[in-house]
Amino acid sequence: MPRIVSITEAKTHLSELIDAVARGEEVVIARRGRPVAALRPAPSPEEIAARRARGFGALRGKVWFSEDCFDPLTGQDLEDWEGGSLPESPESPSPREP
């Protein structure tokens, strides 16, 4: 359960609250009893690097779309998409009989 402190208490005891967060405690700052902010540990350099790697453009050059990817579906493709029966692939196991 997080430790809830007022803004005044947070201003007065900020160093102590930062030490508490560093020990793994959750600290929530409230204004008139309503939570408005939370103190949490800063991400490690490794976490920051991982987030940047997942950012916009991270898959550039790794994802490929065929030229007809966005063409309208044919009648049969549309029927299959909307719940028609799809043919069994040769790799898929056949269902077991009870």
PyMOL commands that set and color helices and strands:
alter all, ss='L'
color gray80, all
select helices_A, chain A and resi 7-12+14-22+45-53+75-81
alter helices_A, ss='H'
color red, helices_A
select strands_A, chain A and resi 3-6+27-31+34-39
alter strands_A, ss='S'
color yellow, strands_A
deselect
rebuild
show_as cartoon
